[in-house]
Amino acid sequence: MGQDVEPIVFKYRFVTEFHQYQPTKQYWKSIPRDSIQIIWGNADSQTKMRENMMRYQG
């Protein structure tokens, strides 16, 4: 996980996994593959909220 995506990971509260590259003993972080489901779930709830607002305003 690069520093450029850390704000997104923090904003959406993704779980992070820590790994260690054995030859150099360097640690790195990643997000699980199922994190995309969290993104789509958030997008779906925001879409429904906006649809409801439009329905009651119109």
N, CA, C and O atoms as a CHARMM CRD file, in Angstrom:
* protein
*
  232
    1    1 MET  N      0.85100  -1.16200   0.00000 PROA 1      0.00000
    2    1 MET  CA     0.00000   0.00000   0.00000 PROA 1      0.00000
    3    1 MET  C      0.89800   1.22600   0.00000 PROA 1      0.00000
    4    1 MET  O      1.73700   1.38800   0.88500 PROA 1      0.00000
    5    2 GLY  N      0.72500   2.06500  -0.96500 PROA 2      0.00000
    6    2 GLY  CA     1.53600   3.26900  -1.05900 PROA 2      0.00000
    7    2 GLY  C      0.97700   4.40400  -0.22100 PROA 2      0.00000
    8    2 GLY  O     -0.18200   4.38200   0.19300 PROA 2      0.00000
    9    3 GLN  N      1.82100   5.39200   0.02200 PROA 3      0.00000
   10    3 GLN  CA     1.40700   6.54400   0.80900 PROA 3      0.00000
   11    3 GLN  C      0.28900   7.32100   0.13800 PROA 3      0.00000
   12    3 GLN  O     -0.48100   8.00900   0.80800 PROA 3      0.00000
   13    4 ASP  N      0.19400   7.21400  -1.19000 PROA 4      0.00000
   14    4 ASP  CA    -0.83800   7.95600  -1.90500 PROA 4      0.00000
   15    4 ASP  C     -2.24200   7.43700  -1.61400 PROA 4      0.00000
   16    4 ASP  O     -3.20700   8.18600  -1.76600 PROA 4      0.00000
   17    5 VAL  N     -2.38700   6.18600  -1.20400 PROA 5      0.00000
   18    5 VAL  CA    -3.71200   5.64700  -0.91100 PROA 5      0.00000
   19    5 VAL  C     -4.02700   5.59500   0.58300 PROA 5      0.00000
   20    5 VAL  O     -5.14400   5.24600   0.96700 PROA 5      0.00000
   21    6 GLU  N     -3.05700   5.93700   1.42300 PROA 6      0.00000
   22    6 GLU  CA    -3.29800   5.89400   2.86600 PROA 6      0.00000
   23    6 GLU  C     -4.47500   6.76800   3.30500 PROA 6      0.00000
   24    6 GLU  O     -5.23900   6.33900   4.16900 PROA 6      0.00000
   25    7 PRO  N     -4.66200   7.98100   2.75000 PROA 7      0.00000
   26    7 PRO  CA    -5.83600   8.76700   3.15900 PROA 7      0.00000
   27    7 PRO  C     -7.15700   8.05900   2.84200 PROA 7      0.00000
   28    7 PRO  O     -8.11100   8.16600   3.61300 PROA 7      0.00000
   29    8 ILE  N     -7.22300   7.34900   1.73800 PROA 8      0.00000
   30    8 ILE  CA    -8.44100   6.61700   1.36700 PROA 8      0.00000
   31    8 ILE  C     -8.65500   5.45600   2.33000 PROA 8      0.00000
   32    8 ILE  O     -9.77300   5.21000   2.78500 PROA 8      0.00000
   33    9 VAL  N     -7.57600   4.74800   2.63300 PROA 9      0.00000
   34    9 VAL  CA    -7.65500   3.62500   3.56600 PROA 9      0.00000
   35    9 VAL  C     -8.14600   4.11100   4.92700 PROA 9      0.00000
   36    9 VAL  O     -8.97600   3.45600   5.55700 PROA 9      0.00000
   37   10 PHE  N     -7.63900   5.25400   5.38100 PROA 10     0.00000
   38   10 PHE  CA    -8.06100   5.81800   6.66500 PROA 10     0.00000
   39   10 PHE  C     -9.52000   6.28300   6.60100 PROA 10     0.00000
   40   10 PHE  O    -10.30100   6.01400   7.51400 PROA 10     0.00000
   41   11 LYS  N     -9.87800   6.97600   5.53100 PROA 11     0.00000
   42   11 LYS  CA   -11.23400   7.52800   5.40100 PROA 11     0.00000
   43   11 LYS  C    -12.29800   6.43600   5.43800 PROA 11     0.00000
   44   11 LYS  O    -13.32800   6.59100   6.09400 PROA 11     0.00000
   45   12 TYR  N    -12.05400   5.34500   4.74400 PROA 12     0.00000
   46   12 TYR  CA   -13.04000   4.27600   4.67000 PROA 12     0.00000
   47   12 TYR  C    -12.79800   3.15800   5.68300 PROA 12     0.00000
   48   12 TYR  O    -13.46600   2.12400   5.65600 PROA 12     0.00000
   49   13 ARG  N    -11.84200   3.38100   6.56800 PROA 13     0.00000
   50   13 ARG  CA   -11.56800   2.45500   7.66900 PROA 13     0.00000
   51   13 ARG  C    -11.29900   1.03500   7.19500 PROA 13     0.00000
   52   13 ARG  O    -11.81200   0.07100   7.76400 PROA 13     0.00000
   53   14 PHE  N    -10.48800   0.91500   6.14700 PROA 14     0.00000
   54   14 PHE  CA   -10.11300  -0.41300   5.66900 PROA 14     0.00000
   55   14 PHE  C     -9.21100  -1.10000   6.67500 PROA 14     0.00000
   56   14 PHE  O     -8.40900  -0.45800   7.35400 PROA 14     0.00000
   57   15 VAL  N     -9.35100  -2.38500   6.75800 PROA 15     0.00000
   58   15 VAL  CA    -8.44400  -3.18600   7.56900 PROA 15     0.00000
   59   15 VAL  C     -7.11600  -3.25100   6.82600 PROA 15     0.00000
   60   15 VAL  O     -7.08900  -3.42400   5.60700 PROA 15     0.00000
   61   16 THR  N     -6.02900  -3.11400   7.55000 PROA 16     0.00000
   62   16 THR  CA    -4.71800  -3.25100   6.91900 PROA 16     0.00000
   63   16 THR  C     -4.03000  -4.49200   7.45900 PROA 16     0.00000
   64   16 THR  O     -4.21600  -4.89000   8.60900 PROA 16     0.00000
   65   17 GLU  N     -3.23900  -5.08100   6.60000 PROA 17     0.00000
   66   17 GLU  CA    -2.46300  -6.26000   6.97100 PROA 17     0.00000
   67   17 GLU  C     -0.99000  -5.89600   6.89500 PROA 17     0.00000
   68   17 GLU  O     -0.55400  -5.22600   5.95900 PROA 17     0.00000
   69   18 PHE  N     -0.24000  -6.33200   7.86600 PROA 18     0.00000
   70   18 PHE  CA     1.19800  -6.07900   7.88800 PROA 18     0.00000
   71   18 PHE  C      1.94100  -7.32900   7.43600 PROA 18     0.00000
   72   18 PHE  O      1.58100  -8.44600   7.80700 PROA 18     0.00000
   73   19 HSD  N      2.96200  -7.13100   6.64500 PROA 19     0.00000
   74   19 HSD  CA     3.77900  -8.22200   6.12300 PROA 19     0.00000
   75   19 HSD  C      5.24500  -7.85400   6.30700 PROA 19     0.00000
   76   19 HSD  O      5.60300  -6.68200   6.42800 PROA 19     0.00000
   77   20 GLN  N      6.06700  -8.86800   6.32600 PROA 20     0.00000
   78   20 GLN  CA     7.50000  -8.61400   6.38700 PROA 20     0.00000
   79   20 GLN  C      8.17600  -9.34600   5.23300 PROA 20     0.00000
   80   20 GLN  O      7.99000 -10.54700   5.03700 PROA 20     0.00000
   81   21 TYR  N      8.95900  -8.59500   4.48100 PROA 21     0.00000
   82   21 TYR  CA     9.74300  -9.17000   3.39800 PROA 21     0.00000
   83   21 TYR  C     10.99900  -9.76000   4.03500 PROA 21     0.00000
   84   21 TYR  O     11.88000  -9.02500   4.48100 PROA 21     0.00000
   85   22 GLN  N     11.07400 -11.06700   4.07400 PROA 22     0.00000
   86   22 GLN  CA    12.10500 -11.75700   4.84700 PROA 22     0.00000
   87   22 GLN  C     13.54900 -11.40000   4.47700 PROA 22     0.00000
   88   22 GLN  O     14.36000 -11.18600   5.37800 PROA 22     0.00000
   89   23 PRO  N     13.90000 -11.32700   3.18600 PROA 23     0.00000
   90   23 PRO  CA    15.30800 -11.04700   2.88200 PROA 23     0.00000
   91   23 PRO  C     15.83500  -9.72900   3.45200 PROA 23     0.00000
   92   23 PRO  O     16.99500  -9.64300   3.85500 PROA 23     0.00000
   93   24 THR  N     14.97400  -8.69800   3.48500 PROA 24     0.00000
   94   24 THR  CA    15.43000  -7.38900   3.97900 PROA 24     0.00000
   95   24 THR  C     14.85900  -7.03000   5.34300 PROA 24     0.00000
   96   24 THR  O     15.26200  -6.03400   5.94400 PROA 24     0.00000
   97   25 LYS  N     13.92300  -7.83700   5.83400 PROA 25     0.00000
   98   25 LYS  CA    13.23800  -7.57900   7.11300 PROA 25     0.00000
   99   25 LYS  C     12.41700  -6.29100   7.09200 PROA 25     0.00000
  100   25 LYS  O     12.07600  -5.76600   8.15200 PROA 25     0.00000
  101   26 GLN  N     12.09800  -5.78000   5.92200 PROA 26     0.00000
  102   26 GLN  CA    11.28900  -4.57300   5.78000 PROA 26     0.00000
  103   26 GLN  C      9.80900  -4.93500   5.90200 PROA 26     0.00000
  104   26 GLN  O      9.35800  -5.96400   5.40000 PROA 26     0.00000
  105   27 TYR  N      9.07100  -4.06000   6.58100 PROA 27     0.00000
  106   27 TYR  CA     7.63100  -4.25700   6.71800 PROA 27     0.00000
  107   27 TYR  C      6.89100  -3.44100   5.66700 PROA 27     0.00000
  108   27 TYR  O      7.35200  -2.38000   5.24700 PROA 27     0.00000
  109   28 TRP  N      5.74600  -3.94900   5.25200 PROA 28     0.00000
  110   28 TRP  CA     4.87200  -3.23100   4.34400 PROA 28     0.00000
  111   28 TRP  C      3.43300  -3.57500   4.68200 PROA 28     0.00000
  112   28 TRP  O      3.15100  -4.61900   5.27200 PROA 28     0.00000
  113   29 LYS  N      2.52100  -2.68100   4.30100 PROA 29     0.00000
  114   29 LYS  CA     1.09900  -2.85000   4.58200 PROA 29     0.00000
  115   29 LYS  C      0.34000  -3.10200   3.29400 PROA 29     0.00000
  116   29 LYS  O      0.72800  -2.64800   2.21800 PROA 29     0.00000
  117   30 SER  N     -0.74200  -3.83100   3.43300 PROA 30     0.00000
  118   30 SER  CA    -1.64600  -4.03600   2.30400 PROA 30     0.00000
  119   30 SER  C     -3.07300  -4.03600   2.83800 PROA 30     0.00000
  120   30 SER  O     -3.29800  -4.09600   4.04700 PROA 30     0.00000
  121   31 ILE  N     -4.01800  -3.96800   1.93400 PROA 31     0.00000
  122   31 ILE  CA    -5.42200  -4.10500   2.31000 PROA 31     0.00000
  123   31 ILE  C     -5.93300  -5.40400   1.70400 PROA 31     0.00000
  124   31 ILE  O     -5.48700  -5.79900   0.62700 PROA 31     0.00000
  125   32 PRO  N     -6.85900  -6.07200   2.37800 PROA 32     0.00000
  126   32 PRO  CA    -7.38100  -7.33100   1.85900 PROA 32     0.00000
  127   32 PRO  C     -8.11800  -7.13100   0.53700 PROA 32     0.00000
  128   32 PRO  O     -8.63600  -6.05200   0.24900 PROA 32     0.00000
  129   33 ARG  N     -8.15000  -8.18100  -0.24300 PROA 33     0.00000
  130   33 ARG  CA    -8.82400  -8.11500  -1.54800 PROA 33     0.00000
  131   33 ARG  C    -10.30500  -7.78400  -1.42300 PROA 33     0.00000
  132   33 ARG  O    -10.86800  -7.14500  -2.31300 PROA 33     0.00000
  133   34 ASP  N    -10.93800  -8.20100  -0.34900 PROA 34     0.00000
  134   34 ASP  CA   -12.37700  -7.95100  -0.21400 PROA 34     0.00000
  135   34 ASP  C    -12.70500  -6.50500   0.14500 PROA 34     0.00000
  136   34 ASP  O    -13.87400  -6.16700   0.33300 PROA 34     0.00000
  137   35 SER  N    -11.70200  -5.65600   0.24200 PROA 35     0.00000
  138   35 SER  CA   -11.94300  -4.24200   0.53500 PROA 35     0.00000
  139   35 SER  C    -12.78300  -3.58100  -0.54400 PROA 35     0.00000
  140   35 SER  O    -13.49300  -2.61500  -0.26400 PROA 35     0.00000
  141   36 ILE  N    -12.71800  -4.07800  -1.76500 PROA 36     0.00000
  142   36 ILE  CA   -13.53200  -3.49900  -2.85000 PROA 36     0.00000
  143   36 ILE  C    -15.01400  -3.61200  -2.51500 PROA 36     0.00000
  144   36 ILE  O    -15.80400  -2.76100  -2.92300 PROA 36     0.00000
  145   37 GLN  N    -15.40200  -4.65400  -1.77600 PROA 37     0.00000
  146   37 GLN  CA   -16.79700  -4.79900  -1.36800 PROA 37     0.00000
  147   37 GLN  C    -17.20400  -3.67000  -0.42500 PROA 37     0.00000
  148   37 GLN  O    -18.34400  -3.20600  -0.46100 PROA 37     0.00000
  149   38 ILE  N    -16.28300  -3.23600   0.40500 PROA 38     0.00000
  150   38 ILE  CA   -16.56400  -2.10700   1.30500 PROA 38     0.00000
  151   38 ILE  C    -16.79900  -0.84700   0.48800 PROA 38     0.00000
  152   38 ILE  O    -17.71800  -0.08000   0.77400 PROA 38     0.00000
  153   39 ILE  N    -15.97800  -0.63400  -0.52400 PROA 39     0.00000
  154   39 ILE  CA   -16.12600   0.54500  -1.38400 PROA 39     0.00000
  155   39 ILE  C    -17.49100   0.53300  -2.05300 PROA 39     0.00000
  156   39 ILE  O    -18.19600   1.54200  -2.03400 PROA 39     0.00000
  157   40 TRP  N    -17.87700  -0.60200  -2.64900 PROA 40     0.00000
  158   40 TRP  CA   -19.16600  -0.68700  -3.32900 PROA 40     0.00000
  159   40 TRP  C    -20.32500  -0.56100  -2.34800 PROA 40     0.00000
  160   40 TRP  O    -21.35800   0.01900  -2.68400 PROA 40     0.00000
  161   41 GLY  N    -20.16700  -1.09500  -1.14800 PROA 41     0.00000
  162   41 GLY  CA   -21.21100  -0.95700  -0.13200 PROA 41     0.00000
  163   41 GLY  C    -21.41500   0.49600   0.26600 PROA 41     0.00000
  164   41 GLY  O    -22.54900   0.95800   0.39300 PROA 41     0.00000
  165   42 ASN  N    -20.30700   1.22100   0.46400 PROA 42     0.00000
  166   42 ASN  CA   -20.40300   2.65100   0.78300 PROA 42     0.00000
  167   42 ASN  C    -21.02500   3.42800  -0.36100 PROA 42     0.00000
  168   42 ASN  O    -21.86100   4.30300  -0.13700 PROA 42     0.00000
  169   43 ALA  N    -20.63000   3.12000  -1.57300 PROA 43     0.00000
  170   43 ALA  CA   -21.18800   3.82100  -2.73600 PROA 43     0.00000
  171   43 ALA  C    -22.68100   3.55000  -2.86300 PROA 43     0.00000
  172   43 ALA  O    -23.45600   4.45300  -3.17800 PROA 43     0.00000
  173   44 ASP  N    -23.08200   2.30700  -2.61800 PROA 44     0.00000
  174   44 ASP  CA   -24.50000   1.95000  -2.71300 PROA 44     0.00000
  175   44 ASP  C    -25.32100   2.69800  -1.67000 PROA 44     0.00000
  176   44 ASP  O    -26.39500   3.21500  -1.98100 PROA 44     0.00000
  177   45 SER  N    -24.82800   2.76000  -0.44000 PROA 45     0.00000
  178   45 SER  CA   -25.59200   3.46200   0.60000 PROA 45     0.00000
  179   45 SER  C    -25.67500   4.96300   0.30800 PROA 45     0.00000
  180   45 SER  O    -26.70900   5.58200   0.55700 PROA 45     0.00000
  181   46 GLN  N    -24.60400   5.54900  -0.21200 PROA 46     0.00000
  182   46 GLN  CA   -24.64400   6.97200  -0.55700 PROA 46     0.00000
  183   46 GLN  C    -25.59700   7.22900  -1.72000 PROA 46     0.00000
  184   46 GLN  O    -26.30200   8.23900  -1.73900 PROA 46     0.00000
  185   47 THR  N    -25.61900   6.32000  -2.68200 PROA 47     0.00000
  186   47 THR  CA   -26.53100   6.45900  -3.82100 PROA 47     0.00000
  187   47 THR  C    -27.98000   6.40000  -3.34800 PROA 47     0.00000
  188   47 THR  O    -28.80600   7.21100  -3.76700 PROA 47     0.00000
  189   48 LYS  N    -28.28700   5.44800  -2.48200 PROA 48     0.00000
  190   48 LYS  CA   -29.65600   5.32100  -1.97100 PROA 48     0.00000
  191   48 LYS  C    -30.05700   6.55100  -1.17000 PROA 48     0.00000
  192   48 LYS  O    -31.19500   7.01000  -1.26400 PROA 48     0.00000
  193   49 MET  N    -29.13300   7.08400  -0.38600 PROA 49     0.00000
  194   49 MET  CA   -29.42400   8.27500   0.39900 PROA 49     0.00000
  195   49 MET  C    -29.74800   9.45200  -0.53100 PROA 49     0.00000
  196   49 MET  O    -30.70100  10.19400  -0.29400 PROA 49     0.00000
  197   50 ARG  N    -28.95800   9.61200  -1.57400 PROA 50     0.00000
  198   50 ARG  CA   -29.20600  10.71500  -2.51800 PROA 50     0.00000
  199   50 ARG  C    -30.50900  10.51500  -3.28200 PROA 50     0.00000
  200   50 ARG  O    -31.23500  11.47500  -3.53700 PROA 50     0.00000
  201   51 GLU  N    -30.80800   9.26900  -3.64900 PROA 51     0.00000
  202   51 GLU  CA   -32.07700   8.99800  -4.33400 PROA 51     0.00000
  203   51 GLU  C    -33.25400   9.35000  -3.44000 PROA 51     0.00000
  204   51 GLU  O    -34.24000   9.91900  -3.90900 PROA 51     0.00000
  205   52 ASN  N    -33.16400   9.01800  -2.16000 PROA 52     0.00000
  206   52 ASN  CA   -34.23700   9.35500  -1.22400 PROA 52     0.00000
  207   52 ASN  C    -34.37600  10.86200  -1.06800 PROA 52     0.00000
  208   52 ASN  O    -35.49300  11.37600  -0.99000 PROA 52     0.00000
  209   53 MET  N    -33.26200  11.57200  -1.02300 PROA 53     0.00000
  210   53 MET  CA   -33.33700  13.03400  -0.91200 PROA 53     0.00000
  211   53 MET  C    -33.98400  13.62200  -2.14400 PROA 53     0.00000
  212   53 MET  O    -34.79700  14.54000  -2.02600 PROA 53     0.00000
  213   54 MET  N    -33.65600  13.13100  -3.31100 PROA 54     0.00000
  214   54 MET  CA   -34.23800  13.64200  -4.55700 PROA 54     0.00000
  215   54 MET  C    -35.73300  13.32400  -4.61200 PROA 54     0.00000
  216   54 MET  O    -36.51900  14.14200  -5.09100 PROA 54     0.00000
  217   55 ARG  N    -36.12100  12.18200  -4.14200 PROA 55     0.00000
  218   55 ARG  CA   -37.51500  11.75800  -4.17000 PROA 55     0.00000
  219   55 ARG  C    -38.35900  12.67700  -3.31400 PROA 55     0.00000
  220   55 ARG  O    -39.46600  13.04300  -3.70900 PROA 55     0.00000
  221   56 TYR  N    -37.85400  13.06100  -2.13700 PROA 56     0.00000
  222   56 TYR  CA   -38.63100  13.89300  -1.21200 PROA 56     0.00000
  223   56 TYR  C    -38.53800  15.36900  -1.53800 PROA 56     0.00000
  224   56 TYR  O    -39.36900  16.14700  -1.07100 PROA 56     0.00000
  225   57 GLN  N    -37.55500  15.78100  -2.32500 PROA 57     0.00000
  226   57 GLN  CA   -37.43800  17.18500  -2.71100 PROA 57     0.00000
  227   57 GLN  C    -38.28800  17.49000  -3.94000 PROA 57     0.00000
  228   57 GLN  O    -38.75400  18.61500  -4.11900 PROA 57     0.00000
  229   58 GLY  N    -38.48500  16.49300  -4.77400 PROA 58     0.00000
  230   58 GLY  CA   -39.17500  16.72300  -6.03300 PROA 58     0.00000
  231   58 GLY  C    -40.62400  16.62700  -5.90500 PROA 58     0.00000
  232   58 GLY  O    -41.34300  16.79900  -6.89000 PROA 58     0.00000
